[in-house]
């Protein structure tokens, strides 16, 4: 959608429907911003884009810098921004639409890797750059949290962000809107397209000028917006628009041939499927959905809505869920699955042609999807409690798998026994030298390892309805984390640590003893890396097996003996769970599709676990466990406090693989020359070895019932191998 954003802005600028003015005109004003459109502009604009983002995953290296520059610009100009994120998908964004976007991105990325394999670096970079806005759910999740922690006003719309942005303006909560064509579609009379903090100039497009230039009425303009594919509806299935670099003009020509009537234009395309989507999109504009200042969902025509509106804007959820969505306690992904009755898995950044990834998302992660939706469904209408959800994957579109959500409802009730108060959490965590806000996973298992504490955390029954049990930020985070860890099997039914919980604590204790927990700007990176490694092992994915086809997934270790290659691969895969230090500039250096494929398996696992964690928090709130005295920002704090927020990039994995490969090479090369903008490769490698040491400590300490002797031997031998390699490196002063 990022290229769509640029297409409208380029047309508006070229055809003279924009006006510019000094940013001082906006002093003391409030602006509502379509956050995804704003992010996509950063990801695709020539001055801020990082074309290798799809080859690395994670966050763009300069994203935080760009965000901070904009926030500073707003502050200096005296402008108060409110960033609005997209909520649930509209019905016009159906599976076929999403699948087509996925196919296009996968094909482009496949071509980029082919070019990279042929050493056509410039062509490969250009091709990678076409997919910078594909698979950005994790970036949007991080951005929302980051903006909140910076004190910026943030909210998530119940559906399209543009609708909410326009509603904020119409209800006098904003003086101007920032976005693109979608804002005009939903009724804005003008929309700010850009703010240049260097020149102190902002540019906006005016709807009357657009109408005059296009010679259209308001109603006809809505048809044009939809037919162009630049707003809420995908382009029609005709090359003249779908593949046109100027889709707005192509759509205008189509509309002109059909008497400026959108439905006639649809008829001329001879696609009943597209016509139905067009009609749904048209109705979604007519009955636009937003959330008012009280947190209640509203539609454009109030209570006067058709009975089948759910076919247009999706199934209705309880008002409380829309409120918690707006505050960022949960993201829209699981809500989309539950209301659409379908989980649709799309291709990952590596293209997804490997069988291990396909098995992961179609089979191994399916129980996590089921658990997430079961937790949510317990508090919904009977329709949801008795209606199942199907799983469909991009590589087998005709095959559907039932997830058995109704059958999982009963097993979700154990979570309700957690009602741990502030004094227990704070005192017990402090006894271990920990803070729940800083290290929630480590604090949770440490608290329950103390004698006499587990029984204090069990509440068999509370007065019904439960009202206001949790009154502090720490209680909200702590109880959500306890529930999540019990669900994942780290905590027994009696709230003592299970075998998995004990092994996890050993690993975290080891990380604490080596000061690994204190490395990096994010205090949670270390504990989350260890936790995800355990989860990958439980999914039979933490190994050095040749998981991906060597012919198309280049970039596996290639130096030394088979043992050298296997151990290098294992350590490189584990390294993808951490970040590395890089300048605030686009990446240049070696790539690896092989390691990216594994990174995407870890990312899918992390995303599924984050979804489950969010649903535990939501279920907790829907049951009335939180005090009604909590302020709206408290719920936004909870969404930011929950673990597994940020997805690491592939950089550390590439550094580890390159370094260990060279240690096994007869003629060694200094790898620092390969990573032009890395700022501390020596420190990154030390962090990687500490990460490995902590994970290995947990594996070795695990009960043989959960980690077999073969796995322990593999890790022990890899650890001995690494120690020997590092001694050799120290004696020859190679690499760094």
N, C-alpha and C positions, 0 to 999 in steps of 0.2 A: 504493500500500500504506500510505501515511501515514494516510489516513482510516480504514483498517482498524485500524491501531494505536490510534487514538483511540476507535473504536467499542467495542473490548473494554475499554479502560480506563474509558470512561464507564459501561459496563454494570457492571463490577466495583465501581466506586465507588457507583453508584446502588443496586445490589442488596446491598450490605453484605457482600461477600466479601473486602474489603480490611482490612488492619490497618496502623496507623501507629505509628511510634516515633521516638525521637530518633536523629539520625545518629551521635551518640556511640556508639551500640550497635555500629556498624560499625568503630570505631577499631581499627587494626592488622589489619583484615580485607582479604581479596582478593576482588574482584568481577569476574566475567566478563560482558561487555556485548555484546549483539547490536548491532553498530555501525550497520547500516542502519536498524533499528527506532529507535535512538537519534537518528540523523540525521533520519529522517522525522518524529519528534516535534518536533525543532527547526524543521523546514520547515513544519509545519502547526499548531503550538500558537499560540494567539492572541497570546501575548506575544513570540514570537520569529519568527513567519512574515513573509516578505516577498512579498506577493501578486504583485508584478510580476516575480518571478524568471523565469517562462516567457517574458516579453516582452523579456528582456535577455540570457538565456543566462549563461554564466560562473558565478561563485560569488555567493551572497548577500553583500551588503556587510557585514553584521554577523556573518557566520558565524564568522570567526576570533575575534571578541570573545566570542561565546557559548561557543565551544569552550574558550577560555582561562579563562573564568569557571568552567566545570565542572572543568577541570583544577586550578585553584586551590582549588576546593571539595574535590576529592579530597585534595589535598595537606594542606590545613588540617585535614581530618577524619582524616588518617592512614590513608586507604584507598588500596589499590593496585589500579588498574583494569587489565583486559586487554580490549581492544576486538577483537571477532571479526567479520570481514567475510564476506559470502556468497561461496561459490565457484561451482562449476558448477551449472547449473540441473538440477533433478530432471525426470524424464520427464513428470511430471504438468503441468509448465509447458510446454505444447506451443505450436506455432505459432499455432493458433487462439486460445489464451488471450492470447498476446502481441499478436496482431493486434486482438483485441477491445479490449484496454487502449489500444492505439494509436488505434483509431477513436474511442473515447470521448474521449480527450484531444484529438485533432485537432478533433473536432466542438465541444468546449468552447472551445478556443482560437480557432477560427473565429468562434464566437459572441462571444467577448470582443473580437476585432478589429472585428466588426460594430458592437458597442456603442460601442467607442472611436471608430469612424468617424462615429457619430451623436452624438458629444460627450456620451455618457452615461457620464461618468467613473467614478462610484461603482459603477455596475452592471458596467462593464468590469473594474474592479479586483477586484470580488468573483468574477467569472467566471474571470479569470486565476488567482486564488488557488486554484481547484479543481485545478490541474495542477502544483502546486509540487513534487510528487514524481515527475513524469514526466521521463524522460530525464536521470537524475541519475548516470549511470555516471562522468562526468568529475568530479563533486563527490566521489563516494566515493573515486575514485583520489587526488584531492588530499587528502582527509581522512586517508586511510591514511598517506600520506607525511608529512603535517604532524604527526600524532600520533607517528610514529616519530622525527621530528627533535626533538620535544619530550621525548624520552626515555620515552615511554609504551609499554607492552607492546602489541604489535599482531600479529595473525595473520589469515590468510585460511583459512576452512574448506574442505575438499574439496568440500562441497556446501552444505547449509543451515547458516547461522551458528548457529541455535538448537541444532542437534545438537551442534556443537562446544562451545558455551557450557555445555550440560548435561553433556557429557563432562568438561570441565574441573572442574566441580563434583563429579561422581561419582568422579573420580580424585584428588580432594583438591588440585587446583591452584587452586581457587577456593572461597571460603566462602559465596558467594551469587551469584545470577545476576540480571542486569538485562535486561529485554526485555518481551515481551508474551505473548500466548496461545500462540505457537509453542513457547515454552519448556515450558509445561505439556503441550503435545501430545507433546513428546519425553521426558516423564517427570519434569520438575522438580516437586518438591512445593510449592514456592512461588517466586514471581518478583517482584522489585522493579520496580514500575511507574514510580516517580518519586522523585527526590531534590531537595528544595527547600533550596538553600543559604542562602536568606534566613531561613526559619523554622527551619532545622536539623532538618527532619522528613523522613522517607522513608516511602513507602507501598508495601506489597506485597500481592499476592493469594495466597491459599492454596488449593491444589487441593482438599483435603478440603471446604473451605467451598463451593467451586464445585460439587463433586459433590453436596453436600447441598442446595444451593439449586436445582440443576437436576434433582435426584432421578435421577441417572445413576450407572452403574458406571464404572470406569476405561475399559473397552473401549467403552462407549457414548459416553463423553466424547470419545474419539478421533474417532468418527463425527461428533459434533456439531462439533468443531473444523474438520473437513474440509468439512462441509456449509455451515457459516457463511460460508465464503470469507474468513475472517480469518487463515488461516495459510498453508500451502504450496499449497493448491488454490484455484483461482478459484471464485467463487460459482456455484451451479448456474444453468442458463439459464431461470430462472423469476422474474418480476418481484417476487414476494412476498419473495424473499431478495436477488436481484441489485440491486434498486432500493430496498431497505428501509433506512432510516437506523438501524434496530436489527436487523441481520441475525442476531445470535446468538439472539434470542428467536424470530424467524421460523423459523430452522433448528430450534430446539427444538420448535416446533409441528409442523413437518414430520416430525421424528423421532417425536414422540408419536403421530402418526396412523399410523405404520408400525411400531408395536410396538417402538420404540426400536432399530430395526435399520437400519443405514446402507445396506446393499445393497437392502433392501426400499424404503427411501426413494428410492434411485436408480431402481429399477424403476418407482416411481410417477411419476417425472418423464418417463418414456418417451423417454429420450435415451441411446442406446447409447454414444455418444461420451463423454458425461459419466460414465457408469457405468465405462467403461474407465479414465478418468483417476482416478476415485475409487479404484478397485482398485489402481492404480499408486501413488497417494498413501498408501494404507493399507499397502502393502508397503514403501514408503520409510520409514515410521515403524517398522515391525517390524524392518527391516534397516538401521537408521540408520547412516550413514557419518560417521566423524570421523578425525582424525589424532592419533596418540598423541605422547607427549613425545619419542620418538625420531625423529619425522617419518614414521612408517609409517602408512598408512591402515588403519583397523579398521572392522569392522561389528559391530552389536549382538550377533550370535550367532556371532562369530568365523568359523571356517572352514565352519560349517554354514550354507551359503547356497544358494538355488536356482540352477540353471544359467542361468536367464534373468534374473538380477538386473540385468544391463545394461539390460534393458527398463524398469527402475524407477529406478535411480540413475545411469544413463548408462554408456557404454562405459568400461572400465577403462583407465587410463593408467599408465605406469611410475611407481613410487613416487617417483623423483627429481623428476618434474614436480609431483606434489602437494606435495613439500617446497618447491620453488622458488616455487610458488604461495602456500604458507603464509607464506613469508618476504617476498612482495611483489615478487619479481623480475618477475613477469608478472601480469597481471590475468586474469580468467576468460573474457573475451570470445572470443579466438581458440581457446582450449581447448574452449569450448562448440561453436563452429563445426565443429572437427575431429571431435569425438566424435559430434555430431548429424548430420554429413554435410550440413549446410545452413547457409548464411548467410542470415538473415532480416533485411532492412532495414526499419525502422519509420519512421513519419512524423516529421519534425523538428519543432522547436518552432513554426515558422511555419505548420505544417499540411502542407507538402510538396506543394501542388497545382501548383507551377511545374515546367515541363518541364526547365529547366536543372538543378535539384536531382535530379530523377529520372534524368536522363542521367548526372549525376555519379556517383551511387551504383550505378547498374545497369551502367554501361559504363566510365567513366574510372577509378574506384577499384577495379574488379574485379581488375585485375592486381596491385594492392597486396595485396588479400585472398589471392590465389593465392600470391604470394611468401611471405607470412607463414606460411601453412599448409604450404607446401613446406619451409621451413626447419625447422619443427617435425617434419614427417613423416619427415625423413631419419633421425631417431633413434628412430622408432617401429616397431612390428611391421609385417610385410609387408602385413597387412590394410590399414593406413593408407596405405602407400606405393603400393598399387595401386587404392585406392578413392577415387573423386573426390568432390567437394563441389559442391552445387548452390546457386545464388543465387536467392532469391525476394524480391520487393519488395512492400510493402504495397499498392501501387496496381495490381498485376497478380498477384494471388495464385495464379492458375492457370498462370502462365508460369514455367518453371524454366530456368535457364541453367547449363550445366556450366562450372566454373571451371578445369578441366584441371590440377588440382593434381599428379597423378602426372607429367605432362609437364614440370613445372618443377623436379623434384628435382635433375636434373643441373646446371642452371644455378646452383644454390645452393652449389656446392662452392668457388667462388672465395673465399668468406669464410674458408675454413680456412687461407688463406695469411697471415693476420694474426696475428703473435705478437710484438707490440712491447713491449719491456721498459720498466720504470720509468725507467731512466736516460735513455733516448732521449726518452720523453714529457716528463719533467720538465725536462731540460736544453733541449730544443728549444722547449718552450712558454715557458720563462723568457726565452729569447733574444728572443721577440716581446713580452715583458711580459705574458704571459697565464698563467692557471692552468686546468688541465683541469677541475677541480671547479667552477670559477666560470663558465667559458665553453667548454664541451666542443666545440661546433660550430666556433667561431672558432679554438680551439686546434688542432683536428684539421686544418683546411685550412691554417693557418699553419705547422704543423710540416712538412707535406708540400710546402710552397712553398720550403723551404730546400734549397739545393744539397747533394746527397749523402745526404739523409735518406731519400727514398723507397726506394732500394735496400736500406737497412738494415732496412726494415719487412717485407720479403718473406721468407717461409719456405716453400720449395717442399715440404719434407717434414720430418716429425719422427718420432722413434721411436714405434712403435705398441705399446700404446695411449698416447696423449698423457696425461701425468699432471703436474698441478701447474705448468703453464707460467706462469700468472698468480698472483702471490703478494701483490699489493697492491691497494688500493682503486682507485688511479689506473690500474693496468693493466687492471682489469676494465672500468672506464668507458671508457678510451681505446680499447681494442680493440673493444668493442661499437660505439662511435661510428664508428671507421674502417670497420668492416664495413658499417654502415648507409649511410654516405655513398658507399661504392663501389657498393653495391646501387642507390642512387638516381642514380648516374651523375655524381657530383661528383668521383670519383676514377677514374683509368684502371686498366687491368689491371696496368700496371707501377708503380702506386701514386703516379704523378704526378697533379697536378690536371688535370682535364678542362676543357673550355671552360666548363662550368657551375661547376666548382669555382673557376676563376679569377674568374669574374664574381661569385660569392658572396664571395670574399675581398675584391674591390674594394669591395663594398657594406659589408662588415664593417669594413674599414679606414676607410672614410668615416665610419661610425658611431663608430668610436674617435676619429677626429680631431675630431668635433663634440661629443664626450663624451656622445653618445646612449647608449652602452653603460652609462654610470654612472648613468642616470636611473632612479628608482623603487626600490622595496624588493626587487624580484626581479632579480638581476643577469643573468638569462637572458632576460628579456622581450624585450630589443632584438634579440638574435641570432636568437631564435626567430621574431619578427615578420618579420624580413628573410627567413629561410629559408622560412617558410610563403608569403610573397609570391612567391618564386621558384617554389615548388611549384604555387601557383595559376596562375601564368603558364604553366607546363608543361602544365597541364590546360586551357588556353585559357579560364581563368576570371578573369583579372586584366584587367578592362576596364571601360568605361563604357557598355556596351550595355544596352538596356532588357530585362533578363532576366525580369522578373516582371510579371504582369498588373496594370495600373495600377488597374483597377476594384476589386480586392479587396486588393491589396498597396499600401496607401497609405503615404505618408511619404517619397516620393522628393523630391529637390530641386525647388523650384518657383519660384525667383526668377531674374530676369535672362534673358539670351539662351540659346539652345540650347547655345552653347559654355560659358556659365557653369554651366548645369545639368549638362552632361556632365563638366566638370572637378570640380565639387563632388561629383558622384557617385563619380568615380574616387578622389578623396582620402578621401572618407568611407568607401568600402569598404576601402581600405588601413588606415584608422584602426581598423577593427574588430579588427585584429591586435594591438592594444595595450590597456592598461587605463587608467582614469582615477581620479583621487583623489576619493574620496567618503567622507562620514562613515559611521560604523558604525551605519547606520540604513537602513531601507527606502527605495528610490528614489522620488522624485517628480520629474516632468519630462516633456518630450515623448517620444513613442515613434515607432517607424517599423517597420511590418511589412516594408517593402521592404528596409531595411537589415538587419533580423533575418534575412530569407531569405538574404541574402548571407553574413551571419555564420554561419549554419548550414552553408553550403557550406564555409566556411573551417574550421568546427569538425569537420565530417565528414572533411575532408582531414587535419587535425591528428590526429584520432583514428586514422585508418588508418595514418599515419606512425608514431605512437606504438606501435601494435600491431606494426608491422614491426620497430621498434627493440627492443621487448621480445622478439620472437622471435629476433633476432640474439643477444641476451644469453642467452636460454635455450639456443639451439643451441650456443653457445660453451661453456656449462656442461655440457650433456649430452655433449659430445665430450670431457669430462675435462680441459678447459683450465685450470680453476681449481684451485689447491692445496687439498688436503683439510684444511689447517691453518686455513682460513678459519673464523671464528666465524659462528654464525647471523646475528648483527646485520650482518655484512659484506654478506650478500646483501640484507638490508633496505636497507642503505645504497645498494647498486647500484640497486635499484628506485627509490629517491628521487633518485639522482644522474642517471639517464637523462633526456635532454631531453624537451621537449614534454609536460610533466606537467600544467601548468595551462592551462585554457581561459579566455581573456580574455572579459570581458563586452562589451556593446554600447555602454557609456557614452561612451567616447572618440569613437566613430563618430557618436553623436548630437550631441556637442558640436561636432565639426568640421563636420558637415552644417549645424547651426543657425548657426554662426558664418559660414561661407562663404555660406550662403543670405542672411544679413542683409547681408553686404558687397555682394551683388548687388541689394539692395533699395533703392529710392529713399528710403524712409523707414525708417531703420535702428532696430533695437531692441537694447538691452543684453541679451545672452543670459544673463548671470549671474542674471537674475531668474527664468529658467525652470528652473534647476537648483538647487533650494533647499539641497541638502546637499552639493554639490560644494565641495571645499576649496581648489582651486587651478586654476581654469580657465585662467588665463594660462599657468601652468606646463605644463598638459596640452596646450594648443595648441602651445607651443614644442616639446614632445616629439613631437607629431604631425608638425610640419614637419621635424624632424630624422629621423624615421622615413621620411618621404617622400623626403627628400634622399638618404638612404643607399640606399634601394631604387632610386631613379632613377639614382644613380651606377652601381649594378650593371647596370641595364638598358642604360645608354649604353655601358658598357665591354664588354658581352657581344659575343662573336663573332656576326657576321651570320648564321651558320649556325644559331644557336639563338634569337636574337631578331632578327626582321626589321626592316627600316628603317621600316616603317609603325608598328610598336610603339614604336620609339625616338622617332619623330617625335611620336607621341601623347603620350608622357611628357615629351619636351622642351618641347612647347607648353604642356602642363599646368603644368610647372615655371615657365615664363615667366609664365603667367597668374597663378599663385599669388604669384610675386614682385611682380607689379604690384598685385595685390589687397592684399598686406600693406603695400606702400608707401602705398597709398591709405588703409588703415586707420590707419597711423601718423600720417599728416598730418591726419586728421579725428578721431583719438583716439576711435574708435568701439568699441563692444563691451565690451572689458575694460580 
